[in-house]
Amino acid sequence: MNLKQFGLLVLLLLSVIGTGWLLDKKDNSRQLASVSATGPDSFVESIDLAVMDEKGHLKYHVWAEQMTHFPHDDSLKLRRPDIDIVHKDGAVWHINAERGETTSAGDRLWLLGKVDIRRPASTTVSAIHVITSDLLIKPEDELAETENAAMITGNRYVINAIGLKADFKTNVLELLSQVRGTIEGSGDERG
């Protein structure tokens, strides 16, 4: 290979490297320009998160079809979240919603849209079903609240109210206002 051919090869190699560098810069600038300042930076499909207490017992479990992270406010959006709050005695409150939002700290979880809460019957408690919307859950404290309408259904009653506070540790539901309900009689009818 003579000097002229060597020079031509070096020039060709530098041209290829330069073209690749320019194309890379052009692609990167296009990618940066298309990212929204408030848009998501990551997502996870089929999230399954179990939170344990200091002794290794399950405290609560969160499932969602999808979780999306938004870095501008460090928020997480959940699609179709399901939450189980578990007592030490094995009793469970099942909660699901259309969508949810939380921070990466996870200390507060806002369930948005229709919210369905169920506590199955056990040897110590009867079954309860609550339908409400826009529920704030504090999972570490096992508390929840809403200012919206709530319908509570049990084995022999239906109660409607505006506003609800739930303490899942003590199985207490506090109804805040406009409480109306029906309770079935004992079934002992006499004519």
NORVENUR-V525120 format. One record per residue. N is the residue number from 1. RES is the residue in one small letter. SS is DSSP state (hx for helix, st for strand, lp for the rest). PHI is phi in whole degrees, -180 to 180 (* if undefined). OMEGA is omega in radians with two decimals (999 if undefined). Layout:
BEGIN
n->[N/N]
res->[RES/RES]
ss->[SS/SS]
phi->[PHI/PHI]
omega->[OMEGA/OMEGA]
END
This chain:
BEGIN
n->[1/2/3/4/5/6/7/8/9/10/11/12/13/14/15/16/17/18/19/20/21/22/23/24/25/26/27/28/29/30/31/32/33/34/35/36/37/38/39/40/41/42/43/44/45/46/47/48/49/50/51/52/53/54/55/56/57/58/59/60/61/62/63/64/65/66/67/68/69/70/71/72/73/74/75/76/77/78/79/80/81/82/83/84/85/86/87/88/89/90/91/92/93/94/95/96/97/98/99/100/101/102/103/104/105/106/107/108/109/110/111/112/113/114/115/116/117/118/119/120/121/122/123/124/125/126/127/128/129/130/131/132/133/134/135/136/137/138/139/140/141/142/143/144/145/146/147/148/149/150/151/152/153/154/155/156/157/158/159/160/161/162/163/164/165/166/167/168/169/170/171/172/173/174/175/176/177/178/179/180/181/182/183/184/185/186/187/188/189/190/191]
res->[m/n/l/k/q/f/g/l/l/v/l/l/l/l/s/v/i/g/t/g/w/l/l/d/k/k/d/n/s/r/q/l/a/s/v/s/a/t/g/p/d/s/f/v/e/s/i/d/l/a/v/m/d/e/k/g/h/l/k/y/h/v/w/a/e/q/m/t/h/f/p/h/d/d/s/l/k/l/r/r/p/d/i/d/i/v/h/k/d/g/a/v/w/h/i/n/a/e/r/g/e/t/t/s/a/g/d/r/l/w/l/l/g/k/v/d/i/r/r/p/a/s/t/t/v/s/a/i/h/v/i/t/s/d/l/l/i/k/p/e/d/e/l/a/e/t/e/n/a/a/m/i/t/g/n/r/y/v/i/n/a/i/g/l/k/a/d/f/k/t/n/v/l/e/l/l/s/q/v/r/g/t/i/e/g/s/g/d/e/r/g]
ss->[lp/lp/hx/hx/hx/hx/hx/hx/hx/hx/hx/hx/hx/hx/hx/hx/hx/hx/hx/hx/hx/hx/hx/hx/hx/hx/hx/hx/hx/hx/hx/hx/hx/hx/lp/lp/lp/lp/lp/lp/lp/st/st/st/st/st/st/st/st/st/st/st/lp/lp/lp/lp/lp/st/st/st/st/st/st/st/st/st/st/st/st/st/lp/lp/lp/lp/st/st/st/st/st/lp/lp/st/st/st/st/st/lp/lp/lp/lp/lp/st/st/st/st/st/st/st/st/st/st/st/st/lp/lp/lp/lp/lp/st/st/st/st/st/st/st/st/st/st/st/lp/lp/lp/lp/lp/lp/lp/lp/st/st/st/st/st/st/st/st/st/st/st/lp/lp/lp/lp/st/st/st/st/st/st/st/st/st/st/st/lp/lp/lp/st/st/st/st/st/st/st/st/st/st/st/lp/lp/lp/lp/st/st/st/st/st/st/st/st/st/st/st/st/lp/lp/lp/lp/lp/lp/lp/lp]
phi->[*/-89/-64/-67/-67/-63/-62/-64/-65/-63/-63/-64/-64/-64/-65/-64/-62/-63/-65/-62/-63/-64/-64/-63/-63/-64/-64/-64/-68/-67/-65/-64/-70/-88/-85/-78/-67/-113/-82/-74/-114/-162/-150/-133/-90/52/-74/-142/-123/-112/-114/-105/-84/-66/-97/88/-87/-64/-96/-155/-133/-122/-119/-156/-62/-154/-125/-121/-99/-116/-70/-63/-126/53/-101/-124/-109/-116/-104/54/-73/-125/-125/-116/-102/-112/-83/-63/-82/98/-65/-132/-104/-98/-133/-138/-149/-69/-156/-151/-140/-155/-96/-66/-70/72/-79/-136/-130/-97/-96/-111/79/-66/-123/-119/-120/-135/-123/-66/-67/-137/-69/-109/-137/-90/-71/-135/-132/-122/-120/-151/-148/49/-103/-96/-115/-111/-62/-65/-92/58/-123/-150/-157/-147/-99/-91/-62/-138/-118/-109/-121/-124/-60/-131/-150/-135/-127/-114/-154/-109/88/-150/-123/-120/-113/-72/-66/-102/60/-109/-112/-103/-97/-90/-160/49/-80/-138/-161/-128/-125/-67/-71/-71/91/-91/-96/-125/-94]
omega->[-3.13/-3.06/-3.14/3.13/3.12/3.12/3.11/3.12/3.11/3.13/3.11/3.12/3.10/3.11/3.13/3.14/3.14/3.12/3.11/3.13/3.13/3.12/3.10/3.11/-3.14/3.11/3.13/-3.14/3.09/3.13/3.14/-3.12/-3.07/3.14/3.13/3.12/-3.14/-3.11/-3.13/3.06/3.10/3.05/3.11/3.05/3.06/3.13/3.13/-3.04/3.07/3.13/-3.09/3.01/-3.07/3.12/3.11/3.09/3.14/3.08/3.07/-3.06/3.13/3.00/3.01/3.08/-3.14/3.02/-3.13/-3.13/3.09/-3.00/-3.07/3.08/3.14/3.13/3.08/3.07/-3.10/3.05/3.11/3.14/3.00/-3.13/2.99/3.02/-2.95/3.05/3.09/3.13/3.10/3.10/-3.06/2.94/3.10/-3.13/3.04/-3.07/3.09/-3.13/-3.13/3.10/3.07/3.01/3.13/3.07/3.08/-3.10/3.07/-3.13/3.10/3.06/-2.99/-3.07/-3.13/3.13/-3.12/-3.12/3.12/2.96/3.13/3.08/3.04/3.14/-3.08/-3.10/3.08/-3.13/3.07/3.06/3.14/3.01/3.14/3.07/3.05/-3.07/3.03/3.11/2.98/-2.96/3.14/-3.13/-3.10/3.13/3.06/3.11/3.04/3.04/-3.04/3.11/3.09/3.05/-3.11/-3.13/3.06/-3.10/-3.07/-3.11/2.97/-3.13/3.07/-3.14/2.99/-3.11/-3.09/2.96/-3.12/3.01/-3.06/3.10/-3.05/-3.12/-3.13/3.02/3.12/3.14/-2.92/-3.13/3.09/-3.10/3.11/3.13/3.03/3.11/3.08/3.09/-3.10/3.13/3.13/-3.12/3.10/-3.05/999]
END
